[in-house]
Amino acid sequence: MRVVIGEDLFLLRDGLVRLLEAHGFEVVAAVASAPELLRALTELEPDVGIVDVRLPPSFTDDGLRVAIEARRARPGLPLLVLSQYVEQLYARELLADQAGGIGYLLKDRVFSDDAFADAVRAVAAGGTVLDPEVVSRLLAKRIRSGPLATLTPREREVLSLMAEGRSNAAIAARLFVTEKAVSKHAAGIFAKLDLALSEDDNRRVLAVLAYLGA
C-alpha cells in the first residue's frame, strides 16, 4: 500500500515513515510543506495520504486546504488527518465529502502503532476513522441551536458514538443498554435531523457528518 505523508516536523515525519514501513506500507513521499504535499497527492497517486493540519508556508490550515483540493482533483482519495488541532471549518468540509475514505486523529491520542496502522488501512479501504475528541468538538458548537438542540442527552451520546463509526452493538455495549434501545435512539436522531435511516454504518456516519458540515 502506497502512502504519502505531509508533516513539517522532521522527527515526527521520520518516525511515521519508519512506523509505516515496519507495518508493510510503502512510503512514496514524505514532505514538509503544503505545496509539496499537493504535488505528491495528485501526481504520485498514493493509496492513502496522511496530512497534518498546520503546514508551511502559513502554518495555519494549509494541510487541510490541500487535502480538500487533492480530493477535488482525485475524488475519493483516502486521507487521514493527523494533527494536534481540530480546525472546525475545513474539517467539516472534508468530513462531509460522502466519497468516504476519511480519517481525523489527534496526535496526542494515538497510543499504539498497531492501532494507527489499522486506522490507515481502514481509511485506505474507504472507511471513516474519527477520534472521539474530534467528534465532540465538531458537535459542540452545533449542539446549542437548530435540530441538534432538540436531541435528548442520550440521543446526543448515541450520535457522538455513531459519528465515530460504531455499530449499534458497539454503542449498546459502550452505554450498557440493549441494541433495541440504540435502534430506537437512532431512529429518533435521524427523524429529528431529517436524515434517512440506514443500516450501512459508513453511510450513516457520512450522513451525520454531512449534516454537521452543512
N, C-alpha and C positions, 0 to 999 in steps of 0.2 A: 504494500500500500504506500503510495507516494504522498509525501507531506511537505507543505510549505509553512515555515514559521516566521512570524513577524514580531520581534521582541527587541527593544533597544538596549536592554541591559546585557552586557556580554556574558556574565556568569550564568544568568538565567537562560539565555539563549543557548549557550553551550551545554548547560545541564539538560535542557529539553531535547537537544539533538542526541545526546548520549542516552538519555532515558528511552526515547522512542526507538532508537536503533537497537537497544538492548531488548526491546519488545518486538522486533521484527519489522519495524517500519523503515521505509527508505526516505530520508530527508533530502529532497531535491534542491531546497534553498532555505537558508536561514538568514534573514535580512534584518536591518536595524532601523529602517525608515519607511514612511508611508509610500513614497513613490516607488521604492524598490519592491515593496510588498505588492502593490498593484500590478507591476510588471510580472512578478513571479506568479501571481494567482491567475492572471489572464493568459500569459504566454506559455507557462510550463504545464498547465492543465493538471494540477495535482488532484488526488482523490479527496483530500481534505486540507483546509488551511487552518492554522492556529494563529489567532490575531490578538495582540494587545490593544487596548483602547487608546492609550496615550503614546503616540509615536512622534518622532521628528517629522516635519520641521516645527510644528507648533506646540507639540506635547499637550494637546487638548483632547480632541476626539478624532484625530486623524485616522487611527486604526479602524474605528467603526465606520467612518465615512468611506474608507477604502473597501471595507467588507461589503457595504451596500452597493458601491459602484461595481465591484467584482461580480456580485450576484446578478446585477443587471446585464453585465457583459456575458456572463456564463450562468444562465438561470439554473437554479438548483445546486450550485456549487456548495458542497458541505463546508461549513465554517464553524469553528469552535472559538468563541471569545474567551480569553484567559486574562483577567485583569484584577486590579485592586479596587476598581470603581464600577458602579452601575450608572452608566450615562443614560438618563431616562429617555430623552427624545429619540436618539438614534437606536437605542436598544429596542424600543417598542417597534420602530420601523423595521428593523432587521428581523425581530422575532415574529412580526405579523406576516412575513412572507410565507405563504402557505405551501411553498415548494418543499418544505421540510429540510432535514439535514442542518440543523442549527443547535448550537450549544452555548451556554454562558456560565462559566465557572469563575469563582473568586480565588485568587492565588493563595490567600492565607487560609483557605478552607479545603485545599487539596491535600489529603493526608496519606495517600497511598499511590505508589507508582502503578500498581496493578489497576486500581480504580480509575486513574487518569487514562491509562492506555485503553481500558474498556470504554470510557467516555468518548475518546477519539474514534474508536471503531464504531460505536453506536451512531455518532454524528455522520461518519463517512457512509454508513448504511442507510442514511436518510432519516434517522431518529431525531428526537428533541431531548436535549440534556440540559437541565437547569438546576443551578444551586438554589436551595430553598430561600436563602437570603436575597437572592436576585428577585425571586417571585414576590417576596414580602415587600421589597422596596418598590417594585413596579405596581403592586396593588395599593400601596399605602396612600398615594396621592389621589387615587380614583375612588377609593372606598367611601369617601365622605360625601359624594354627590352622585346624582344620576341613578340608574338602575342598581348599581353596586350597593348603594346606600340602603336598598330595600332588603338585602340579604340578611338572614339571621346570623348570629355569631357562629353557629355550627356550619351553616352553608358557606361562610367565609373560610372556615378551616378546610372544608372539603374542596372548595375552589382552589385554594392555595396548593393543596396536595395534588389535585387534578392537574394543575398547571406545571407541576414538577414531572408529570408523565406517569404518575402512579395509577395502577388499575384499581377497580372498585375493591377487589380483595385486599390489595395492599393498603388502601385507605382505611378499610374496615379494621385491619389489624393494627394500624397506627392509632386509630381513635377508639379502639376497644368497643366497636359496635358491629352489627351484622352487615353483610353485604346488601341485604334488602333495605336496611336503613340508609346506606350510602346511595343506593339507586334512587331512593325517594328524595334525598337531598339533591342529588344530581339533576333529577327531573325538575325540581323547584328552581334550581340555579339557572338551568337553560331556559325555562319558561320566563323567568324574570329578566334574563338578558336577551330574550327573543332570539335564541340560537337553537338550531336543530339538534336534538339529542342524538348522539352517535355512540355506538359501542366500540368504534375504532379509536383506541387510546391516542394515537398520534393525531388523528383528525380533530378530536375534541380538544386536545391541548392547543393545537394551532387555532381552532375556532375561538377559544378563550383569549389567546394572545392577540388574535386579530381584533377582538373586541377591545382589549386593553390598549391596543395601538391606534384605535380609531380616533 
